[in-house]
Amino acid sequence: MDTRVQGLRELVMQQKPALCSERARYYTRSWQQTEGKPVAIRRALALKEILENQHVFIEKGELIVGNQAGIPNAAPIFPEYGMEWLLEELPRMNDRLLDKFEVSEEAAQELSELAPYWKGKTHFDKCKEELSLVMPEQYQEVWDAAHGNFNGTVTNSGRMTTGDGHVIANFEDTIRRGLRSVIDEAKGYIAKCDEDRGKSENVKKKIFLKSAVISMEAAVTFANRYADEAQRMADEGIMDAVEKQELLEIARICRKVPEFGAETFHEALQSYWMIHLILQIESNGHSMSFGRFDQYMQPYYEKDVQAGRLTREQALSMLQCFFLKCNQIKKIRAMSHTRTMHGYPMFQTLTIGGQKRDGSDAVNDMSYLVLEATGTVKMQEPTTIARLHPGTPNEFAMQCCKTVVTHGGGQPGLFNDQVTIPMLMSTGVTLEDARDWAVDGCCEPIVPGKHNTINGGCCHINLLKVLEMALDGGRNRHTGTCVLPEEKTLAEMTSYEEVEKAYRRQLEFYVSMIPMFDEVTSRAHAELTPCPFLSSVLDYRLEIGKDVEEGGGPNYNNTLSICHGAINVGNALYALKEKVFEEKVCTPGEMYEALRANWEGEKNALLRRKMLDAEKYGNDEDSVDLVVRQSLDWYFNEIRSYTPARGGTYCPSPQTLSANAYKGEEIGATPDGRYAGSVMADNVSPEAGTDLSGATAALKSVAKVDHILATDGTILNIKLHPTAVSGEERLQKFVSLIQTYFNLQGFQVQFNIVAAETLRAAQEEPDEYKGLVVKVAGYSALFVNLDPHLQDQIIARTEHQI
């Protein structure tokens, strides 16, 4: 890194996350002034109010400018999604355990004053009220409306209090054309509505199109305000000639983009950032991703290099600045939501490599530059994703692995075209579009510009909790409630088939609750928080005259559905099958009592050791691996049997985020030998410390999962000791290991290259390891910002050699 980038990186690392009340101030002011207007227009005018008034600033040395909030490294507040939880948690925000935010007295006071206006008006209020109304009477007792939690098994808290997100705009087209061209297109559709005024549907369409124009004009104004600030700094500041020229160039660029089409690499990168930034300001949904970054930026880079106005080193410096900006995007979540995804993640994924739409290899100069920026900036955002396929050059695969080692914290994540393309096609995506995929969020493959937001409702279901209730006669041991009674507990069961039947019955019931949650949440987004700016930079939405939050249209519509605890379920089912019903090491009644006793007592402790001796997923043993696969298939097929509110397809994903460290708290002991309240395995990774047959065996086990059925992706975390990948020969073995896994139809893999002793040292002396990045799930985070339970789980992951 050059001195500029080093200085900016140090600045980002030193800035403590804070809360900024400016967005809440201007959004509320606009909302009060526009009562009675159509919601789409109100949303656009509120965005306009924010972008015209929010404080703009440029840090010394920045080459890419634009900030999400009015103060550095701050999370803006989105009152329209929920204020009740924020007011409750605000006094503890400075010192809460996870994802702390500094809150000034002025900001706290302002937010407290704004809150009464929003009582009963927010997205959370609407979801809570409607779900309470539609929840069947017999289930009201187990429905925690305040936290979107149904009997500790299905949760929707994250979607009730935040925006939608999980989308990739058509950056390629918008950067090339500029927003002025898109505005003109929208105005053309408005004129058509006027011509066809006899069509009743054109009333709503025209309102939407006008909201899109207002939003895009506001985006142009926002960029021009940064141009004004750069010009002011150049005119008034004391600086050398180089700094002044850089500011003047920033002023020129921000007057040009994103309003008009970019022509140079710097213009394209600034346009990219400004569009992304405004998407973040419009709504607080995370997983706003960048799409196929190398494909979009290569033409500008190539053109500039050939013209002699850009060197590789200059382009790298700009990319590094872009990456650092990504680490200043912040989001404040309710603690119930934060616990399931902490470490300040924003899931800003950036995809490189893979294939072009015609099937040829897509690797280019920009692919390598992105890898170098990833390895040198060495921070958690953005999440770099590398697509590999049989035609990927070995040089690129090697460079990906070298970057994984350099970064250490799981970047780039490696994804397999051989699985992803047929996976997408199984949901109705055409072959050409499927080849054009990019990752959104943790691991979700979508087509940039053509997929609507894939969140919808995005409930989380805890499969291990489902199994616990199946074994306990349908009763939730933690609360004592019983929603769906079973005829027998484990103590009365006489065969493994009865266990399987009880589990599947409970699974079918709890999965059946998900569409109701998602319907309410999706409709609330469409009715209260449409996103006209986002809709403007997606394909088809202007043409059909519908906001993205309404779903439908020519766009592809996936709705993400997440499960936790899948691997523990498979291990537990197999342990019961092998040890209790086949080997008969104990009776079902004895096992039931041991679980209720949390393995306490000499007899139960001995029984636990026998259950731990059962084969565990992750060691290339078909007997258990295929039970894991089967139990996952039950969930995949069950959720895919429903049609989501926005149309299209339910797309399951067994990803845990950081929930595996918490979702086990309300689950008792389980037959895989797990103690009550302890953490669960992460994602589709083997249970920490049980994959004892080596990295190859672990990968072969995971490859047996039917990844194509997990249509929003799977995540595999592998931890390697740094010595395992030192030197060219071992790096080539590293590449071969990944290629073998992908040939076996594995979907994705990511690696933490860090020794357990380093992680333990970071626990002991966090101030000495502030920059240590680790892979949590589909996202990376600074290790010292993680909860100790999650830190322990990462340390406990098996440390493989190759």
C-alpha positions in Angstrom: 0.0 0.0 0.0 1.2 3.5 -0.7 1.3 6.1 2.1 -2.1 7.5 1.1 -3.9 4.2 1.5 -2.0 3.4 4.7 -3.1 6.7 6.2 -6.7 6.1 5.2 -6.7 2.6 6.5 -5.3 3.7 9.9 -8.1 6.4 10.0 -10.8 3.8 9.4 -9.3 1.5 12.0 -9.2 4.2 14.6 -12.7 5.5 14.1 -15.2 4.1 16.6 -18.6 3.2 15.2 -21.2 5.9 16.1 -24.9 6.7 15.6 -25.9 9.7 13.5 -29.3 11.2 13.9 -29.3 13.3 10.8 -31.1 10.9 8.5 -33.8 10.4 11.1 -34.2 14.2 11.5 -34.6 14.9 7.8 -36.7 11.8 7.1 -39.1 12.7 9.9 -39.4 16.3 8.8 -40.2 15.3 5.3 -42.7 12.6 6.4 -44.5 15.2 8.6 -44.7 17.6 5.7 -46.0 15.1 3.1 -48.9 13.5 5.0 -51.7 12.6 2.6 -49.5 12.1 -0.4 -49.0 8.7 -2.0 -46.4 6.6 -0.1 -44.1 6.2 -3.1 -43.9 10.0 -3.5 -43.4 10.5 0.2 -40.5 8.0 0.2 -38.9 9.8 -2.8 -39.3 13.2 -1.2 -37.9 12.0 2.1 -34.8 10.7 0.3 -34.6 14.1 -1.5 -34.7 15.9 1.9 -31.9 13.7 3.2 -29.6 14.0 0.2 -30.1 17.8 0.0 -29.4 18.4 3.7 -27.2 15.7 5.2 -23.7 17.0 6.1 -21.2 16.1 3.4 -17.5 15.9 4.1 -14.3 14.6 2.4 -11.4 13.1 4.4 -7.9 14.2 3.6 -6.4 12.1 0.8 -9.6 10.4 -0.3 -9.9 9.5 -4.0 -13.4 8.1 -3.7 -15.9 10.3 -1.8 -19.3 10.0 -0.3 -20.5 9.0 3.1 -23.6 7.2 4.5 -24.0 9.5 7.4 -23.2 13.1 8.5 -20.3 12.0 10.7 -17.5 9.4 10.0 -18.0 5.7 10.5 -21.6 6.2 11.7 -24.8 4.3 11.3 -27.8 6.4 10.2 -31.1 5.8 11.9 -34.1 4.7 9.8 -37.2 5.6 12.0 -39.6 4.3 9.4 -38.6 0.7 10.2 -38.9 0.9 13.9 -38.1 3.2 16.9 -39.5 1.3 19.9 -36.5 -1.0 20.2 -34.0 1.8 19.6 -35.4 3.9 22.4 -35.3 1.0 24.7 -31.7 0.1 23.9 -30.3 3.6 23.3 -29.0 4.1 26.9 -26.9 0.9 26.6 -25.6 1.5 23.1 -22.2 2.8 24.2 -21.4 -0.2 26.3 -23.4 -3.2 25.1 -21.5 -6.4 24.6 -22.0 -6.7 20.8 -21.6 -4.0 18.1 -21.2 -1.0 20.3 -22.0 2.5 19.0 -21.1 5.8 20.5 -24.1 8.0 20.9 -23.7 11.7 21.7 -26.0 13.4 24.1 -27.3 15.5 21.3 -28.1 12.5 19.0 -29.8 10.7 21.9 -31.9 13.7 22.7 -32.9 14.3 19.1 -33.9 10.6 18.6 -35.9 10.7 21.8 -37.8 13.8 20.6 -38.5 12.3 17.1 -39.7 8.9 18.5 -43.2 9.9 19.6 -44.2 10.9 16.1 -43.4 7.3 14.8 -45.5 5.5 17.4 -47.8 3.1 15.6 -46.5 4.2 12.1 -43.4 2.0 11.5 -42.8 -1.1 9.6 -42.3 -3.0 12.9 -45.6 -1.7 14.2 -47.5 -2.9 11.1 -45.8 -6.3 11.1 -46.4 -6.8 14.8 -50.0 -5.8 14.6 -50.9 -7.8 11.5 -49.1 -11.0 12.7 -50.9 -10.8 16.0 -54.2 -10.5 14.2 -53.6 -13.4 11.8 -51.9 -15.7 14.3 -54.3 -18.5 15.0 -55.8 -18.3 18.5 -54.3 -21.5 19.7 -50.8 -20.3 18.9 -51.0 -16.8 20.6 -49.4 -18.2 23.7 -46.2 -19.1 21.9 -46.0 -16.0 19.7 -43.6 -13.3 21.0 -44.7 -10.3 19.0 -42.1 -7.9 20.3 -39.3 -10.1 19.0 -40.9 -11.8 16.1 -40.4 -15.2 17.7 -42.7 -18.2 17.3 -42.1 -20.8 20.1 -38.3 -20.2 20.0 -38.2 -22.0 16.6 -39.2 -19.6 13.8 -38.0 -16.1 14.1 -38.6 -13.0 11.9 -37.2 -10.3 14.2 -34.6 -9.1 11.7 -37.1 -8.5 9.0 -39.7 -6.8 11.2 -37.3 -4.0 12.2 -35.1 -3.4 9.1 -35.2 -2.9 5.4 -35.2 -5.5 2.7 -31.8 -5.4 0.9 -30.3 -8.6 -0.6 -30.1 -7.2 -4.1 -27.6 -6.3 -6.8 -28.4 -3.2 -8.9 -27.6 -3.1 -12.6 -24.4 -1.2 -12.0 -23.0 -2.0 -15.4 -25.8 -0.3 -17.3 -26.3 2.6 -14.9 -22.6 3.5 -14.7 -22.3 3.4 -18.5 -25.5 5.4 -19.2 -25.7 7.7 -16.2 -28.8 8.5 -14.2 -29.8 11.3 -16.6 -30.5 8.7 -19.3 -32.5 6.7 -16.8 -34.5 9.8 -15.8 -35.3 10.5 -19.4 -36.4 6.9 -19.8 -38.7 7.2 -16.8 -40.2 10.4 -18.2 -40.8 8.6 -21.4 -42.9 6.0 -19.6 -44.8 8.9 -17.8 -45.6 10.4 -21.2 -47.0 7.0 -22.3 -49.2 6.8 -19.2 -50.6 10.2 -20.2 -51.3 9.0 -23.7 -53.0 5.8 -22.3 -54.8 7.7 -19.6 -57.9 5.4 -20.0 -56.0 2.5 -18.4 -56.7 2.5 -14.7 -53.4 0.7 -13.9 -51.6 3.7 -15.2 -52.5 5.8 -12.2 -50.4 3.8 -9.8 -47.7 3.3 -12.5 -47.4 7.1 -13.0 -47.1 7.7 -9.3 -44.3 5.2 -9.1 -42.5 6.7 -12.1 -42.6 10.2 -10.7 -41.2 8.9 -7.4 -38.3 7.3 -9.4 -37.6 10.6 -11.1 -37.6 12.5 -7.8 -35.2 9.9 -6.3 -32.8 10.0 -9.2 -32.7 13.8 -9.3 -31.9 13.8 -5.6 -29.0 11.4 -6.2 -27.6 13.8 -8.8 -28.0 16.7 -6.3 -26.1 14.6 -3.7 -23.2 14.0 -6.0 -23.1 17.7 -6.9 -22.9 18.6 -3.2 -19.7 16.6 -3.0 -18.4 18.4 -6.0 -19.1 21.7 -4.3 -17.3 20.5 -1.1 -14.3 19.4 -3.1 -14.2 22.7 -4.9 -14.6 24.6 -1.6 -11.7 22.6 0.0 -9.5 23.3 -3.1 -10.2 27.0 -3.0 -10.0 27.5 0.8 -7.6 24.9 2.1 -3.8 25.1 2.6 -2.3 22.3 0.6 0.2 21.5 -2.0 -0.4 21.5 -5.8 -1.0 17.7 -6.0 -3.7 17.7 -3.3 -5.4 20.7 -4.9 -5.5 19.1 -8.3 -6.9 15.9 -6.8 -9.7 17.8 -5.2 -10.4 19.7 -8.4 -10.6 16.3 -10.2 -13.0 15.0 -7.6 -15.1 18.1 -8.1 -15.1 17.5 -11.9 -16.0 13.8 -11.6 -18.8 14.4 -9.1 -20.4 16.9 -11.4 -20.3 14.3 -14.2 -21.2 11.0 -12.4 -23.5 9.4 -11.7 -25.6 11.9 -13.6 -23.9 11.2 -16.9 -22.1 8.1 -18.2 -18.6 7.4 -17.0 -15.7 7.4 -19.5 -12.7 6.9 -17.3 -11.8 4.3 -14.6 -11.9 7.0 -11.8 -15.3 8.2 -13.0 -16.7 4.7 -13.2 -15.4 3.8 -9.7 -16.9 7.0 -8.2 -20.2 6.4 -10.0 -20.2 2.9 -8.6 -19.7 4.1 -5.1 -22.2 6.9 -5.2 -25.0 4.6 -6.5 -24.2 2.0 -3.9 -24.1 4.6 -1.2 -27.5 6.0 -2.1 -29.0 2.5 -2.0 -27.7 2.2 1.5 -29.2 5.6 2.5 -32.6 4.9 1.0 -33.2 1.8 3.0 -31.4 -0.1 5.8 -31.5 -3.5 4.3 -28.1 -5.0 4.3 -26.5 -7.3 1.6 -26.5 -4.5 -1.0 -23.9 -6.2 -3.2 -21.7 -5.1 -6.1 -22.2 -7.8 -8.7 -19.5 -8.8 -11.2 -17.1 -6.0 -10.4 -14.2 -7.1 -12.6 -16.5 -7.4 -15.7 -17.9 -3.9 -15.2 -14.7 -2.1 -14.5 -12.3 -3.9 -16.9 -13.4 -1.8 -20.0 -12.6 1.5 -18.2 -9.3 0.2 -16.9 -8.3 -1.1 -20.3 -9.2 2.0 -22.1 -7.3 4.3 -19.6 -4.2 2.2 -19.6 -4.1 2.1 -23.4 -4.6 5.9 -23.5 -1.7 6.3 -21.1 -3.7 8.2 -18.5 -3.7 5.4 -15.9 -1.1 3.0 -14.5 -1.8 -0.3 -12.7 -0.5 1.2 -9.5 -2.8 4.2 -9.7 -5.8 1.8 -10.4 -4.8 -0.3 -7.4 -4.7 2.7 -5.1 -8.2 3.8 -6.2 -9.5 0.3 -5.6 -7.9 0.2 -2.2 -9.6 3.5 -1.4 -12.9 2.0 -2.6 -12.5 -1.0 -0.3 -11.8 1.3 2.6 -15.0 3.2 2.0 -16.9 -0.1 2.2 -15.7 -0.5 5.8 -17.4 2.8 6.8 -20.9 1.6 5.9 -22.6 0.7 9.2 -26.0 -0.5 10.4 -27.5 -0.6 13.9 -29.6 -3.6 14.6 -31.8 -4.5 17.6 -29.9 -6.7 20.0 -32.2 -9.7 19.2 -31.1 -9.3 15.6 -27.5 -8.4 16.4 -26.9 -11.6 18.3 -27.6 -13.6 15.1 -25.2 -11.4 13.0 -22.6 -9.4 14.8 -19.2 -8.0 14.1 -20.7 -5.0 12.2 -21.4 -7.1 9.1 -22.9 -5.4 6.0 -22.4 -8.3 3.5 -21.2 -6.1 0.7 -20.1 -8.9 -1.7 -18.0 -8.3 -4.8 -17.7 -11.1 -7.4 -14.8 -11.8 -9.8 -13.9 -14.5 -12.2 -16.2 -17.2 -13.5 -17.7 -17.4 -17.0 -19.1 -14.9 -19.4 -22.6 -15.2 -20.7 -21.3 -17.3 -23.7 -19.5 -19.7 -21.4 -16.0 -18.5 -22.0 -13.6 -17.7 -19.1 -14.2 -14.2 -17.6 -10.9 -13.6 -15.7 -9.3 -10.4 -16.7 -6.7 -7.8 -15.4 -9.3 -6.4 -13.0 -9.8 -9.8 -11.4 -6.1 -9.8 -10.3 -6.3 -6.2 -9.2 -9.3 -7.0 -6.9 -7.3 -9.9 -5.4 -4.4 -7.6 -4.7 -6.6 -5.0 -3.1 -8.3 -7.7 -1.0 -4.9 -9.0 0.3 -3.4 -5.6 1.0 -6.4 -3.7 2.5 -7.0 -6.9 4.6 -10.3 -5.8 6.2 -13.8 -7.3 6.5 -15.6 -5.4 3.8 -16.2 -5.9 1.0 -16.5 -9.7 0.9 -14.6 -10.7 -2.2 -16.0 -13.7 -4.0 -14.1 -15.7 -6.7 -16.0 -17.9 -9.1 -14.1 -20.9 -10.4 -15.0 -23.3 -13.2 -13.1 -26.1 -15.2 -11.8 -23.5 -17.6 -10.4 -21.1 -14.9 -6.7 -20.5 -15.5 -4.5 -22.2 -12.9 -2.7 -18.8 -12.4 -5.9 -17.2 -11.2 -6.8 -20.1 -8.9 -3.3 -19.9 -7.5 -3.6 -16.2 -7.0 -6.9 -16.7 -5.2 -5.3 -19.1 -2.8 -2.3 -16.8 -2.2 -4.8 -14.0 -1.4 -6.6 -16.3 1.0 -3.3 -16.9 2.8 -2.4 -13.2 2.8 -5.8 -12.0 4.0 -6.1 -14.8 6.5 -9.8 -14.1 7.3 -11.5 -16.1 4.6 -11.2 -13.9 1.5 -11.8 -14.5 -1.2 -14.6 -17.0 -0.7 -14.4 -19.6 -3.5 -17.6 -20.6 -5.4 -18.2 -23.3 -8.0 -19.8 -22.5 -11.3 -20.5 -26.2 -11.9 -23.0 -26.2 -9.1 -24.3 -22.7 -9.2 -25.4 -22.5 -12.8 -27.6 -25.5 -12.7 -28.8 -24.4 -9.2 -30.1 -21.1 -10.7 -31.5 -22.8 -13.7 -33.6 -25.1 -11.4 -35.4 -21.9 -10.2 -36.3 -20.8 -13.8 -33.2 -18.7 -14.7 -32.0 -19.0 -18.3 -28.6 -20.5 -19.1 -27.1 -17.1 -20.2 -28.4 -15.3 -17.2 -27.2 -18.1 -14.9 -23.7 -17.8 -16.2 -23.9 -14.1 -15.3 -24.5 -14.8 -11.6 -22.9 -13.0 -8.6 -23.1 -13.5 -4.9 -25.4 -11.4 -2.8 -25.0 -11.3 1.0 -23.4 -14.4 2.5 -23.7 -17.0 -0.3 -26.8 -16.3 -2.3 -26.3 -16.5 -6.1 -28.5 -14.1 -8.1 -28.4 -12.4 -11.5 -27.4 -8.7 -11.1 -30.1 -6.3 -12.1 -32.6 -9.1 -12.9 -33.3 -10.5 -9.5 -35.6 -8.6 -7.2 -34.7 -8.3 -3.6 -34.5 -11.9 -2.3 -35.3 -11.2 1.4 -39.1 -10.9 1.3 -39.5 -12.1 4.9 -36.5 -14.4 5.4 -37.5 -16.2 8.5 -34.9 -18.2 10.4 -35.9 -21.7 11.6 -33.9 -23.6 14.2 -33.9 -27.3 13.1 -32.2 -28.5 16.2 -35.0 -27.0 18.3 -37.5 -28.8 16.0 -35.7 -32.1 16.8 -35.7 -31.5 20.5 -39.5 -31.0 20.5 -40.0 -34.1 18.4 -38.2 -36.1 21.0 -40.1 -34.5 23.8 -43.6 -35.1 22.6 -43.9 -31.8 20.9 -43.1 -29.8 24.1 -40.7 -26.9 24.2 -38.6 -27.8 27.2 -37.4 -24.3 27.7 -40.9 -22.7 28.0 -43.1 -25.7 28.8 -45.4 -25.0 25.9 -46.7 -27.6 23.5 -48.0 -26.5 20.1 -48.1 -29.7 18.1 -48.3 -32.7 20.5 -46.7 -36.0 19.6 -48.2 -39.3 20.7 -44.9 -40.3 22.2 -41.7 -38.9 23.6 -38.4 -40.6 22.8 -38.8 -42.8 25.9 -41.8 -44.5 24.3 -40.5 -44.9 20.8 -39.5 -48.4 19.7 -37.8 -47.7 16.3 -35.7 -45.1 14.5 -38.5 -44.7 12.0 -40.7 -43.3 14.8 -38.1 -40.7 15.6 -37.8 -39.8 11.9 -41.6 -39.5 11.6 -42.0 -37.3 14.7 -39.2 -35.0 13.5 -40.7 -34.6 10.0 -44.1 -33.9 11.4 -42.8 -31.1 13.6 -40.7 -29.8 10.7 -43.6 -29.7 8.4 -45.6 -27.7 11.0 -43.0 -25.1 11.7 -42.1 -24.6 8.1 -45.8 -24.0 7.3 -45.7 -20.9 9.6 -43.0 -19.3 7.4 -45.2 -18.2 4.5 -47.5 -16.3 6.8 -44.7 -14.4 8.4 -43.2 -13.6 5.0 -46.5 -12.5 3.5 -47.0 -9.9 6.3 -43.4 -8.6 6.2 -43.2 -8.4 2.4 -46.5 -6.6 2.2 -45.4 -4.1 4.8 -42.3 -3.3 2.8 -44.4 -2.7 -0.3 -47.0 -0.6 1.5 -44.8 1.5 3.8 -41.2 1.4 2.5 -41.1 1.2 -1.3 -37.7 1.9 -2.8 -38.0 4.0 -5.9 -34.3 4.7 -6.3 -33.4 1.0 -6.1 -36.2 0.2 -8.5 -34.8 2.7 -11.0 -31.5 0.9 -11.2 -32.9 -2.6 -11.6 -34.1 -4.1 -14.9 -37.7 -3.9 -15.9 -39.1 -2.0 -13.0 -39.5 1.3 -14.8 -40.9 -0.5 -17.8 -43.6 -2.2 -15.9 -44.1 0.7 -13.5 -43.8 -1.3 -10.2 -41.6 -0.8 -7.2 -39.2 -3.6 -6.5 -40.9 -4.2 -3.1 -44.0 -5.4 -4.9 -42.1 -8.3 -6.5 -43.3 -10.0 -9.6 -42.8 -8.8 -13.1 -40.2 -10.2 -15.5 -37.6 -10.1 -12.7 -36.6 -13.4 -11.1 -38.1 -13.7 -7.6 -36.2 -15.8 -5.0 -37.2 -15.6 -1.3 -34.4 -16.6 1.0 -35.2 -19.0 3.8 -32.5 -19.7 6.4 -32.2 -22.7 8.8 -29.8 -23.3 11.7 -28.7 -26.4 13.5 -28.8 -28.7 10.4 -25.6 -30.5 11.0 -26.3 -31.2 14.7 -29.7 -32.6 13.6 -28.0 -35.1 11.2 -25.4 -36.1 13.7 -28.1 -36.6 16.4 -30.4 -38.6 14.2 -27.5 -40.9 13.2 -26.4 -41.3 16.8 -29.9 -42.4 17.8 -30.1 -44.7 14.8 -26.7 -46.4 15.3 -26.3 -46.4 19.1 -29.8 -46.6 20.5 -31.9 -48.6 18.0 -29.2 -50.7 16.3 -26.4 -51.3 18.8 -28.8 -50.8 21.8 -26.2 -49.3 24.1 -29.2 -48.0 26.1 -33.0 -48.0 25.9 -34.8 -45.1 24.4 -36.1 -44.3 27.9 -32.5 -44.2 29.3 -31.5 -41.9 26.5 -34.5 -39.7 27.1 -33.6 -39.4 30.8 -29.9 -38.7 30.1 -30.9 -35.8 27.8 -33.3 -34.4 30.4 -30.5 -34.6 33.0 -28.0 -32.9 30.6 -25.8 -36.0 30.8 -25.2 -35.4 34.5 -24.4 -38.4 36.7 -21.8 -41.2 36.2 -24.1 -43.4 34.2 -25.2 -40.6 31.9 -21.7 -39.3 31.4 -20.6 -42.8 30.3 -23.6 -42.9 27.9 -22.6 -39.5 26.5 -19.1 -40.8 25.7 -20.8 -43.7 23.8 -22.9 -41.2 21.8 -19.9 -39.1 21.0 -18.3 -42.3 19.6 -21.0 -42.5 16.9 -19.6 -41.5 13.5 -19.7 -37.8 12.9 -20.3 -35.9 9.7 -17.0 -34.5 8.3 -15.0 -37.7 8.2 -16.1 -39.1 4.8 -18.3 -41.8 6.4 -21.4 -42.5 4.2 -23.4 -43.8 7.1 -23.7 -40.5 8.9 -23.0 -38.2 5.9 -26.1 -39.5 4.1 -28.3 -39.0 7.2 -27.2 -35.4 7.2 -28.0 -35.1 3.5 -31.4 -36.7 4.0 -32.4 -34.5 6.9 -31.4 -31.4 5.0 -33.4 -32.6 2.0 -36.5 -32.8 4.2 -36.1 -29.1 5.0 -35.2 -28.1 1.4 -38.1 -29.9 -0.1 -40.6 -28.8 2.5 -39.9 -25.0 2.1 -39.7 -25.3 -1.7 -43.2 -26.7 -1.7 -44.6 -23.2 -0.9 -44.9 -20.2 -3.1 -43.6 -16.9 -1.5 -45.6 -13.7 -1.3 -43.7 -12.1 -4.1 -44.0 -15.0 -6.4 -41.2 -17.1 -7.7 -39.5 -19.7 -5.6 -38.5 -20.3 -2.0 -34.8 -20.7 -1.9 -33.4 -22.4 1.2 -30.0 -21.9 2.7 -28.5 -23.6 5.8 -26.4 -20.7 6.9 -26.0 -19.8 10.5 -24.5 -16.3 10.5 -23.4 -16.0 14.1 -26.7 -17.6 15.4 -25.0 -20.9 16.0 -23.4 -19.3 19.1 -26.9 -18.3 20.5 -29.6 -20.5 19.1 -28.4 -23.3 21.2 -29.1 -21.5 24.4 -32.7 -22.6 24.6 -32.0 -26.1 23.5 -31.4 -28.9 25.9 -28.9 -31.7 25.5 -29.1 -33.6 22.2 -28.2 -37.1 21.2 -25.1 -36.1 19.3 -23.5 -35.6 22.7 -24.0 -31.9 22.9 -24.6 -30.3 26.3 -27.7 -28.1 27.0 -27.3 -24.5 25.9 -24.0 -25.0 24.0 -23.2 -23.8 20.5 -24.1 -25.6 17.3 -22.1 -26.3 14.2 -21.8 -23.4 11.8 -23.4 -23.5 8.4 -22.8 -26.9 6.7 -19.4 -27.2 8.3 -18.6 -30.2 10.5 -19.2 -29.8 14.2 -16.1 -28.1 15.7 -13.5 -30.6 16.6 -15.3 -33.7 15.2 -13.8 -33.8 11.7 -10.7 -35.7 12.7 -9.8 -37.5 9.4 -8.3 -34.5 7.6 -9.3 -31.7 5.3 -9.9 -34.0 2.3 -12.3 -36.2 4.3 -14.2 -33.1 5.6 -14.6 -31.7 2.1 -15.8 -35.1 0.8 -18.4 -35.3 3.5 -19.7 -31.8 2.7 -19.8 -32.6 -1.0 -22.4 -35.3 -0.3 -24.9 -32.6 0.6 -27.3 -31.9 -2.4 -26.1 -28.4 -2.8 -28.2 -27.8 -5.9 -31.4 -28.1 -3.7 -30.0 -25.4 -1.4 -30.9 -22.8 -4.0 -29.7 -19.8 -2.0 -26.4 -21.4 -1.2 -24.4 -23.2 1.4 -21.3 -22.2 3.4 -18.4 -24.3 4.4 -15.7 -22.9 6.8 -12.4 -24.7 7.0 -9.6 -23.7 9.3 -6.0 -24.3 8.1 -2.8 -23.8 10.1 -0.6 -21.2 8.3 2.1 -23.9 7.9 -0.3 -26.0 5.8 -0.1 -23.5 2.9 3.4 -22.1 3.1 5.5 -22.4 -0.1 4.6 -22.9 -3.8 4.2 -26.7 -3.5 1.7 -26.6 -0.7 -0.1 -23.7 -2.4 -0.6 -25.9 -5.5 -1.9 -28.7 -3.2 -4.2 -26.1 -1.8 -5.5 -25.4 -5.3 -5.9 -29.1 -6.0 -7.9 -29.6 -2.8 -10.4 -27.0 -3.8 -10.6 -28.3 -7.4 -11.3 -31.8 -6.1 -14.0 -30.5 -3.8 -15.6 -28.6 -6.7 -15.4 -31.6 -9.0 -17.3 -33.5 -6.3 -20.1 -30.9 -6.7 -19.3 -28.8 -3.6 -20.8 -25.4 -3.8 -18.6 -23.1 -1.8 -15.6 -23.1 0.6 -13.8 -20.5 2.6 -10.7 -20.7 4.8 -9.5 -19.1 8.0 -5.7 -19.3 7.8 -4.9 -18.7 11.4 -3.4 -20.7 14.3 -5.5 -21.4 17.3 -2.8 -20.0 19.5 -3.0 -16.7 17.7 -6.8 -16.6 18.3 -6.3 -17.4 22.0 -3.7 -14.6 22.3 -6.2 -12.2 20.7 -8.7 -13.2 23.4 -6.1 -12.4 26.1 -4.8 -9.2 24.6 -7.5 -7.8 22.2 -5.7 -4.4 21.9 -2.7 -6.2 20.3 -4.9 -7.9 17.6 -7.3 -5.2 16.6 -6.8 -5.9 12.9 -7.2 -9.7 13.1 -10.0 -10.7 10.6 -11.7 -14.1 10.7 -14.5 -15.7 8.7 -17.6 -16.1 10.8 -20.1 -17.5 8.3 -20.6 -15.9 4.9 -19.0 -12.7 6.3 -15.7 -11.7 7.8 -15.3 -9.8 11.0 -12.7 -8.5 13.3 -12.1 -11.3 15.8 -11.9 -9.0 18.8 -15.4 -7.7 18.1 -17.0 -11.1 18.4 -18.8 -12.5 21.4 -16.6 -14.8 23.5 -18.9 -17.8 22.8 -18.4 -17.3 19.0 -14.7 -16.7 19.5 -14.5 -20.1 21.3 -16.4 -21.8 18.5 -14.0 -20.5 15.9 -11.0 -21.5 18.0 -12.5 -25.0 18.5 -12.9 -25.6 14.7 -10.5 -28.3 13.7 -7.2 -27.0 12.5 -6.3 -28.9 9.4 -3.1 -29.5 7.5 -3.2 -30.4 3.8 
